[in-house]
Amino acid sequence: MDMKQLGELDFDNIGSWPTPAKVLLALVLAGFIGALGYYAVIRDSIEQLDTLKAKEVELKSEYKQKYKLAANLPRYREQLAEMQQQFADLLTMLPTATEMPGLLDSMTYLATDASLEIQSLNWKPEVNKEFYIEMPIEMKVDGSYHDFGAFSSGVAGLPRIVSLHDFTMVRGEETPLTMTVTAKTYRFAEPATDVEAKK
């Protein structure tokens, strides 16, 4: 069948068409219906399937993470208990408000024991930090390098946490050296809700 015969086909009487023309028309209609069906029904289903596949991968990954957490839960609980114990131990190293005068006495004793002569010992205003309160003590003492070393070593050995900051040393006229240092100790700052609850 050639192009001239195709042009002479009567669309009002398809039944009289030759067999090749009918087959061609059937193929065109099948392709059109298939394309229409794909875009109307199948494409949405394929997109939904792709979405569900992606969701499946995400859920599997989430399941693996949660499974690992669940499998390690006893170990995490042990670590949490250890950390809580360590935190409690560290808290015992921070002096309470009632222990501050005793700590000051300890600092005075250490300076005297190290053969340092105390010129002044003054509390500075407390500094509030996020989780703790910093309590500085400014000290001015006279002595030798070795005396200062012995004093620093004694401070490091205190049962409470005390750190030394802002050293300045000046050679004195009557004494070998005059040292000014800020000793800082720390107190745990209770959360506002805990303080209010105790009131």
Backbone torsions as a table, in degrees:
resi	resn	phi	psi	omega
1	MET	NA	128.7	-178.6
2	ASP	-104.6	-176.7	-176.1
3	MET	-66.3	-31.8	-179.7
4	LYS	-65.4	-40.7	178.4
5	GLN	-67.4	-35.9	177.8
6	LEU	-62.6	-38.3	-179.4
7	GLY	-69.8	-23.4	-178.5
8	GLU	-90.7	0.3	-178.9
9	LEU	-67.8	139.4	-178.7
10	ASP	-101.5	113.5	-177.6
11	PHE	-72.3	-15.0	176.7
12	ASP	-81.1	-16.0	-178.9
13	ASN	-133.8	69.8	-176.1
14	ILE	-67.7	-27.8	-178.4
15	GLY	-62.9	-22.8	-179.0
16	SER	-91.2	2.2	-179.4
17	TRP	-68.6	152.8	174.1
18	PRO	-68.4	158.2	-174.8
19	THR	-57.0	-45.7	179.1
20	PRO	-58.1	-37.8	-179.8
21	ALA	-67.1	-39.9	178.4
22	LYS	-64.2	-41.3	179.7
23	VAL	-63.8	-43.6	179.4
24	LEU	-61.9	-44.5	178.4
25	LEU	-62.6	-41.6	179.3
26	ALA	-62.9	-40.5	178.7
27	LEU	-64.8	-43.1	178.8
28	VAL	-62.2	-46.3	179.8
29	LEU	-63.6	-41.3	179.1
30	ALA	-62.7	-42.6	178.0
31	GLY	-63.8	-42.6	179.8
32	PHE	-63.7	-45.6	-179.9
33	ILE	-65.2	-39.4	178.4
34	GLY	-62.8	-45.0	179.4
35	ALA	-64.0	-43.5	178.6
36	LEU	-61.9	-43.5	178.4
37	GLY	-64.5	-38.2	179.2
38	TYR	-63.0	-50.1	-177.4
39	TYR	-71.6	-29.2	-177.7
40	ALA	-83.8	-35.2	-171.8
41	VAL	-123.7	-56.6	-168.7
42	ILE	-67.4	-39.8	-176.8
43	ARG	-60.1	-43.4	178.6
44	ASP	-62.1	-40.3	179.6
45	SER	-65.4	-38.5	179.4
46	ILE	-66.5	-42.9	178.3
47	GLU	-62.8	-41.0	178.4
48	GLN	-64.2	-39.3	178.1
49	LEU	-63.7	-43.2	178.3
50	ASP	-62.0	-40.6	177.9
51	THR	-62.7	-43.4	-179.6
52	LEU	-67.2	-34.8	177.1
53	LYS	-64.7	-44.0	178.1
54	ALA	-62.7	-40.4	178.8
55	LYS	-64.4	-37.5	178.7
56	GLU	-62.6	-43.9	178.9
57	VAL	-62.1	-43.1	179.8
58	GLU	-63.1	-43.8	-179.8
59	LEU	-66.4	-37.7	177.8
60	LYS	-63.5	-42.5	178.7
61	SER	-63.6	-42.9	178.6
62	GLU	-63.8	-40.5	179.2
63	TYR	-62.5	-43.4	-179.7
64	LYS	-61.0	-42.8	179.8
65	GLN	-63.4	-45.5	-178.9
66	LYS	-67.9	-34.2	177.8
67	TYR	-64.9	-42.7	178.1
68	LYS	-61.2	-42.9	178.8
69	LEU	-62.5	-44.4	-178.9
70	ALA	-65.5	-38.9	-179.5
71	ALA	-66.3	-32.4	-177.8
72	ASN	-96.6	6.0	-176.0
73	LEU	-56.1	-45.7	178.9
74	PRO	-59.3	-39.4	179.4
75	ARG	-67.4	-40.6	177.5
76	TYR	-62.1	-38.5	179.1
77	ARG	-65.2	-39.7	177.0
78	GLU	-63.2	-44.2	179.4
79	GLN	-63.1	-40.6	178.6
80	LEU	-62.0	-43.6	179.0
81	ALA	-62.2	-41.5	178.1
82	GLU	-63.1	-43.8	-179.6
83	MET	-65.1	-39.7	177.9
84	GLN	-63.5	-39.1	178.4
85	GLN	-66.5	-42.9	178.7
86	GLN	-62.7	-40.5	178.9
87	PHE	-63.8	-43.4	178.8
88	ALA	-62.8	-40.0	178.4
89	ASP	-63.8	-41.8	178.8
90	LEU	-65.2	-38.1	178.7
91	LEU	-60.9	-35.0	179.8
92	THR	-68.3	-18.6	178.6
93	MET	-84.6	-10.2	177.2
94	LEU	-92.3	128.0	-178.9
95	PRO	-69.2	147.3	173.9
96	THR	-86.5	171.1	-179.2
97	ALA	-59.7	-35.3	-178.0
98	THR	-74.2	-18.6	-179.3
99	GLU	-89.7	-7.4	-175.2
100	MET	-60.9	-44.6	177.8
101	PRO	-59.9	-38.3	178.0
102	GLY	-65.1	-36.4	178.7
103	LEU	-66.6	-39.3	177.3
104	LEU	-62.9	-40.7	176.5
105	ASP	-62.0	-40.3	179.2
106	SER	-62.8	-41.8	179.7
107	MET	-63.7	-42.4	178.9
108	THR	-62.7	-43.9	179.6
109	TYR	-61.8	-43.8	-178.8
110	LEU	-63.1	-41.8	179.7
111	ALA	-64.0	-44.8	-179.9
112	THR	-65.7	-41.2	-179.8
113	ASP	-64.5	-29.0	179.1
114	ALA	-87.3	11.3	179.2
115	SER	66.4	27.7	175.1
116	LEU	-92.5	144.2	176.3
117	GLU	-100.3	120.1	-175.9
118	ILE	-83.1	122.0	175.0
119	GLN	-88.8	-44.0	179.3
120	SER	-153.4	154.3	-179.3
121	LEU	-148.2	104.0	-172.1
122	ASN	-127.4	135.4	172.8
123	TRP	-75.5	136.9	173.9
124	LYS	-101.3	163.4	179.3
125	PRO	-59.9	144.0	177.9
126	GLU	-65.5	147.8	178.4
127	VAL	-116.7	116.9	-179.2
128	ASN	-82.8	122.8	174.7
129	LYS	-107.9	-176.3	-175.2
130	GLU	-64.8	-45.7	-175.6
131	PHE	-116.5	-4.4	-176.9
132	TYR	-148.8	168.7	176.6
133	ILE	-116.5	127.8	-179.0
134	GLU	-93.7	128.8	-178.2
135	MET	-121.4	100.5	-177.1
136	PRO	-88.3	145.8	174.6
137	ILE	-125.1	122.4	178.2
138	GLU	-92.4	126.4	-178.3
139	MET	-119.8	141.7	173.9
140	LYS	-129.1	118.7	-174.9
141	VAL	-135.7	155.8	176.9
142	ASP	-112.9	144.6	177.4
143	GLY	166.3	-167.5	179.9
144	SER	-100.8	172.3	177.3
145	TYR	-56.6	-44.6	-178.1
146	HIS	-64.0	-36.6	177.9
147	ASP	-64.4	-42.0	178.8
148	PHE	-64.3	-39.1	178.1
149	GLY	-63.1	-43.2	178.9
150	ALA	-64.2	-39.4	178.5
151	PHE	-64.0	-47.1	179.7
152	SER	-59.8	-41.3	178.8
153	SER	-63.9	-39.2	178.1
154	GLY	-65.6	-39.2	178.2
155	VAL	-63.9	-40.2	179.7
156	ALA	-63.9	-27.9	-178.1
157	GLY	-88.4	0.3	179.1
158	LEU	-64.2	147.3	179.2
159	PRO	-70.7	-19.2	177.2
160	ARG	-101.2	154.3	-178.4
161	ILE	-75.7	119.4	175.2
162	VAL	-137.4	130.1	178.2
163	SER	-121.8	148.9	-178.0
164	LEU	-105.1	134.8	-175.6
165	HIS	-137.4	162.8	169.8
166	ASP	53.4	55.0	176.8
167	PHE	-69.2	135.5	166.2
168	THR	-136.1	133.2	-180.0
169	MET	-123.9	132.5	179.5
170	VAL	-129.5	134.9	177.8
171	ARG	-74.4	123.8	-177.5
172	GLY	-88.4	167.6	179.6
173	GLU	-80.0	-42.0	-177.4
174	GLU	-101.9	-22.0	-179.6
175	THR	-116.9	155.2	-179.2
176	PRO	-57.4	-50.0	-177.5
177	LEU	-146.9	149.3	170.6
178	THR	-117.9	124.3	-178.2
179	MET	-115.2	133.8	170.9
180	THR	-112.1	129.6	-177.3
181	VAL	-145.0	148.7	175.3
182	THR	-107.0	118.0	176.0
183	ALA	-95.5	127.8	-178.8
184	LYS	-116.1	131.6	170.4
185	THR	-120.1	169.7	-169.8
186	TYR	-135.1	145.8	177.2
187	ARG	-127.5	139.2	-179.6
188	PHE	-66.1	130.2	177.5
189	ALA	-92.2	112.5	179.7
190	GLU	-69.2	142.3	176.3
191	PRO	-58.0	148.9	-176.5
192	ALA	-56.4	-36.7	-178.5
193	THR	-64.4	-38.7	179.4
194	ASP	-67.1	-40.8	-179.5
195	VAL	-64.9	-42.6	-179.6
196	GLU	-65.7	-36.0	-179.0
197	ALA	-65.8	-36.1	-179.3
198	LYS	-70.5	-28.7	177.5
199	LYS	-69.9	NA	NA
